[in-house]
Amino acid sequence: MIVKQLSVFLENTPGRLYAVTSALNDNGMDVKALMLADTADFGVLRLIVDDPEKTLKVLQEKGFTVKITEVIAVEIQHTFKEVQKILEILSRKSVNIEYMYAFMGENPGKTLIIFRVDNLKAAAEYLKEEGIMV
């Protein structure tokens, strides 16, 4: 499925990540997945949440720079072979993966993988054509 992801830009200083998670917790937000990447000067916190628009508003009110992007979420069996299958399909169809991350799904034995790709709708269609639940 195509889902909305929030990217929160954080100064690379102690306590900034905690400030974000505290704001989310204080406002009853449910975080489904998160991933933090860093550069020398700042970090990018990527979040999948239950209510992206409300989360955007809460974080902006706290002074954070936040961007919403669409990504593909794919639920697979918790095996690396399944990851490889998806990567093979996207490679064969010349879809560029900008980044990806995985987290445990709510269903036992399942993993959710988040993909940011250069052509979202085409990638989702390619995966569906190959029998991948998108």
Phi and psi restraints in degrees (value plus and minus 20) as a CYANA .aco file:
   2 ILE   PHI    -112.3   -72.3
   2 ILE   PSI     105.8   145.8
   3 VAL   PHI    -147.2  -107.2
   3 VAL   PSI     141.8   181.8
   4 LYS   PHI    -111.0   -71.0
   4 LYS   PSI     113.9   153.9
   5 GLN   PHI    -138.9   -98.9
   5 GLN   PSI     118.3   158.3
   6 LEU   PHI    -119.1   -79.1
   6 LEU   PSI     115.8   155.8
   7 SER   PHI    -132.9   -92.9
   7 SER   PSI     101.2   141.2
   8 VAL   PHI    -130.9   -90.9
   8 VAL   PSI     104.2   144.2
   9 PHE   PHI    -111.5   -71.5
   9 PHE   PSI     104.0   144.0
  10 LEU   PHI    -143.0  -103.0
  10 LEU   PSI     118.8   158.8
  11 GLU   PHI     -83.2   -43.2
  11 GLU   PSI     125.1   165.1
  12 ASN   PHI    -104.3   -64.3
  12 ASN   PSI      48.7    88.7
  13 THR   PHI    -154.7  -114.7
  13 THR   PSI     134.3   174.3
  14 PRO   PHI     -78.9   -38.9
  14 PRO   PSI     118.4   158.4
  15 GLY   PHI      71.8   111.8
  15 GLY   PSI     -32.5     7.5
  16 ARG   PHI     -88.0   -48.0
  16 ARG   PSI     -62.4   -22.4
  17 LEU   PHI     -82.9   -42.9
  17 LEU   PSI     -62.7   -22.7
  18 TYR   PHI     -81.2   -41.2
  18 TYR   PSI     -56.7   -16.7
  19 ALA   PHI     -81.9   -41.9
  19 ALA   PSI     -59.9   -19.9
  20 VAL   PHI     -86.6   -46.6
  20 VAL   PSI     -70.9   -30.9
  21 THR   PHI     -85.0   -45.0
  21 THR   PSI     -52.8   -12.8
  22 SER   PHI     -85.4   -45.4
  22 SER   PSI     -63.3   -23.3
  23 ALA   PHI     -81.0   -41.0
  23 ALA   PSI     -61.3   -21.3
  24 LEU   PHI     -86.4   -46.4
  24 LEU   PSI     -66.3   -26.3
  25 ASN   PHI     -82.8   -42.8
  25 ASN   PSI     -64.1   -24.1
  26 ASP   PHI     -83.3   -43.3
  26 ASP   PSI     -43.8    -3.8
  27 ASN   PHI    -126.3   -86.3
  27 ASN   PSI      -6.1    33.9
  28 GLY   PHI      49.2    89.2
  28 GLY   PSI       6.2    46.2
  29 MET   PHI     -97.3   -57.3
  29 MET   PSI     123.0   163.0
  30 ASP   PHI    -126.2   -86.2
  30 ASP   PSI      92.7   132.7
  31 VAL   PHI    -110.0   -70.0
  31 VAL   PSI     101.0   141.0
  32 LYS   PHI    -107.2   -67.2
  32 LYS   PSI     -54.7   -14.7
  33 ALA   PHI    -177.4  -137.4
  33 ALA   PSI     130.9   170.9
  34 LEU   PHI    -168.9  -128.9
  34 LEU   PSI     132.6   172.6
  35 MET   PHI    -169.1  -129.1
  35 MET   PSI     113.8   153.8
  36 LEU   PHI    -137.0   -97.0
  36 LEU   PSI     105.5   145.5
  37 ALA   PHI    -138.1   -98.1
  37 ALA   PSI     130.1   170.1
  38 ASP   PHI    -148.0  -108.0
  38 ASP   PSI     138.0   178.0
  39 THR   PHI    -145.5  -105.5
  39 THR   PSI    -193.4  -153.4
  40 ALA   PHI     -83.1   -43.1
  40 ALA   PSI     -56.1   -16.1
  41 ASP   PHI    -129.2   -89.2
  41 ASP   PSI     -41.8    -1.8
  42 PHE   PHI    -171.7  -131.7
  42 PHE   PSI     147.0   187.0
  43 GLY   PHI    -140.7  -100.7
  43 GLY   PSI     140.0   180.0
  44 VAL   PHI    -142.1  -102.1
  44 VAL   PSI      96.1   136.1
  45 LEU   PHI    -116.6   -76.6
  45 LEU   PSI      99.2   139.2
  46 ARG   PHI    -123.9   -83.9
  46 ARG   PSI     111.8   151.8
  47 LEU   PHI    -150.2  -110.2
  47 LEU   PSI     119.5   159.5
  48 ILE   PHI    -131.5   -91.5
  48 ILE   PSI     102.2   142.2
  49 VAL   PHI    -149.3  -109.3
  49 VAL   PSI     147.0   187.0
  50 ASP   PHI     -92.5   -52.5
  50 ASP   PSI     -48.0    -8.0
  51 ASP   PHI    -157.7  -117.7
  51 ASP   PSI      65.8   105.8
  52 PRO   PHI     -79.0   -39.0
  52 PRO   PSI     -60.6   -20.6
  53 GLU   PHI     -87.0   -47.0
  53 GLU   PSI     -63.3   -23.3
  54 LYS   PHI     -85.8   -45.8
  54 LYS   PSI     -60.9   -20.9
  55 THR   PHI     -82.7   -42.7
  55 THR   PSI     -62.5   -22.5
  56 LEU   PHI     -75.9   -35.9
  56 LEU   PSI     -68.4   -28.4
  57 LYS   PHI     -82.2   -42.2
  57 LYS   PSI     -66.4   -26.4
  58 VAL   PHI     -79.9   -39.9
  58 VAL   PSI     -66.5   -26.5
  59 LEU   PHI     -90.1   -50.1
  59 LEU   PSI     -58.1   -18.1
  60 GLN   PHI     -84.7   -44.7
  60 GLN   PSI     -58.2   -18.2
  61 GLU   PHI     -83.5   -43.5
  61 GLU   PSI     -46.1    -6.1
  62 LYS   PHI    -107.0   -67.0
  62 LYS   PSI     -18.8    21.2
  63 GLY   PHI      72.7   112.7
  63 GLY   PSI     -10.7    29.3
  64 PHE   PHI    -105.3   -65.3
  64 PHE   PSI     126.9   166.9
  65 THR   PHI    -107.4   -67.4
  65 THR   PSI     100.8   140.8
  66 VAL   PHI    -152.9  -112.9
  66 VAL   PSI     121.5   161.5
  67 LYS   PHI    -151.2  -111.2
  67 LYS   PSI     121.1   161.1
  68 ILE   PHI    -124.4   -84.4
  68 ILE   PSI     112.0   152.0
  69 THR   PHI    -151.9  -111.9
  69 THR   PSI     139.9   179.9
  70 GLU   PHI    -117.4   -77.4
  70 GLU   PSI     120.4   160.4
  71 VAL   PHI    -155.2  -115.2
  71 VAL   PSI     147.2   187.2
  72 ILE   PHI    -119.6   -79.6
  72 ILE   PSI     111.6   151.6
  73 ALA   PHI    -130.1   -90.1
  73 ALA   PSI     107.4   147.4
  74 VAL   PHI    -145.3  -105.3
  74 VAL   PSI     107.5   147.5
  75 GLU   PHI    -116.5   -76.5
  75 GLU   PSI     107.1   147.1
  76 ILE   PHI    -152.8  -112.8
  76 ILE   PSI     147.9   187.9
  77 GLN   PHI     -83.5   -43.5
  77 GLN   PSI     128.9   168.9
  78 HIS   PHI     -98.0   -58.0
  78 HIS   PSI      45.5    85.5
  79 THR   PHI    -159.3  -119.3
  79 THR   PSI     128.2   168.2
  80 PHE   PHI     -88.3   -48.3
  80 PHE   PSI     -47.1    -7.1
  81 LYS   PHI     -77.8   -37.8
  81 LYS   PSI     -57.9   -17.9
  82 GLU   PHI     -87.0   -47.0
  82 GLU   PSI     -58.5   -18.5
  83 VAL   PHI     -82.5   -42.5
  83 VAL   PSI     -66.4   -26.4
  84 GLN   PHI     -79.9   -39.9
  84 GLN   PSI     -57.5   -17.5
  85 LYS   PHI     -81.3   -41.3
  85 LYS   PSI     -64.7   -24.7
  86 ILE   PHI     -85.7   -45.7
  86 ILE   PSI     -63.8   -23.8
  87 LEU   PHI     -81.9   -41.9
  87 LEU   PSI     -57.4   -17.4
  88 GLU   PHI     -84.3   -44.3
  88 GLU   PSI     -64.4   -24.4
  89 ILE   PHI     -81.1   -41.1
  89 ILE   PSI     -69.4   -29.4
  90 LEU   PHI     -85.3   -45.3
  90 LEU   PSI     -57.1   -17.1
  91 SER   PHI     -85.1   -45.1
  91 SER   PSI     -66.4   -26.4
  92 ARG   PHI     -80.3   -40.3
  92 ARG   PSI     -54.2   -14.2
  93 LYS   PHI    -110.7   -70.7
  93 LYS   PSI     -12.2    27.8
  94 SER   PHI      40.0    80.0
  94 SER   PSI      17.4    57.4
  95 VAL   PHI    -111.3   -71.3
  95 VAL   PSI     106.4   146.4
  96 ASN   PHI    -106.9   -66.9
  96 ASN   PSI     106.8   146.8
  97 ILE   PHI    -113.1   -73.1
  97 ILE   PSI      95.7   135.7
  98 GLU   PHI     -96.3   -56.3
  98 GLU   PSI     -62.2   -22.2
  99 TYR   PHI    -184.4  -144.4
  99 TYR   PSI     145.2   185.2
 100 MET   PHI    -173.1  -133.1
 100 MET   PSI     136.5   176.5
 101 TYR   PHI    -174.2  -134.2
 101 TYR   PSI     139.6   179.6
 102 ALA   PHI    -147.8  -107.8
 102 ALA   PSI     136.2   176.2
 103 PHE   PHI    -174.4  -134.4
 103 PHE   PSI     139.7   179.7
 104 MET   PHI     -88.8   -48.8
 104 MET   PSI     111.2   151.2
 105 GLY   PHI    -100.2   -60.2
 105 GLY   PSI     157.9   197.9
 106 GLU   PHI     -99.0   -59.0
 106 GLU   PSI     -40.0     0.0
 107 ASN   PHI    -109.9   -69.9
 107 ASN   PSI     112.4   152.4
 108 PRO   PHI     -76.1   -36.1
 108 PRO   PSI     116.9   156.9
 109 GLY   PHI      56.9    96.9
 109 GLY   PSI     -14.5    25.5
 110 LYS   PHI    -131.5   -91.5
 110 LYS   PSI     129.8   169.8
 111 THR   PHI    -146.4  -106.4
 111 THR   PSI     121.5   161.5
 112 LEU   PHI    -123.5   -83.5
 112 LEU   PSI     112.4   152.4
 113 ILE   PHI    -136.0   -96.0
 113 ILE   PSI     112.6   152.6
 114 ILE   PHI    -124.2   -84.2
 114 ILE   PSI     109.0   149.0
 115 PHE   PHI    -141.5  -101.5
 115 PHE   PSI     113.6   153.6
 116 ARG   PHI    -128.4   -88.4
 116 ARG   PSI      99.0   139.0
 117 VAL   PHI    -146.2  -106.2
 117 VAL   PSI     147.8   187.8
 118 ASP   PHI     -96.7   -56.7
 118 ASP   PSI     -42.0    -2.0
 119 ASN   PHI    -157.4  -117.4
 119 ASN   PSI      68.2   108.2
 120 LEU   PHI     -79.1   -39.1
 120 LEU   PSI     -73.5   -33.5
 121 LYS   PHI     -86.1   -46.1
 121 LYS   PSI     -61.3   -21.3
 122 ALA   PHI     -84.2   -44.2
 122 ALA   PSI     -63.7   -23.7
 123 ALA   PHI     -81.3   -41.3
 123 ALA   PSI     -62.8   -22.8
 124 ALA   PHI     -81.5   -41.5
 124 ALA   PSI     -61.9   -21.9
 125 GLU   PHI     -85.2   -45.2
 125 GLU   PSI     -63.6   -23.6
 126 TYR   PHI     -78.3   -38.3
 126 TYR   PSI     -64.0   -24.0
 127 LEU   PHI     -85.9   -45.9
 127 LEU   PSI     -62.7   -22.7
 128 LYS   PHI     -80.9   -40.9
 128 LYS   PSI     -62.2   -22.2
 129 GLU   PHI     -79.4   -39.4
 129 GLU   PSI     -49.1    -9.1
 130 GLU   PHI    -113.5   -73.5
 130 GLU   PSI     -11.8    28.2
 131 GLY   PHI      63.6   103.6
 131 GLY   PSI      -5.1    34.9
 132 ILE   PHI    -108.3   -68.3
 132 ILE   PSI     110.3   150.3
 133 MET   PHI     -94.0   -54.0
 133 MET   PSI      91.7   131.7
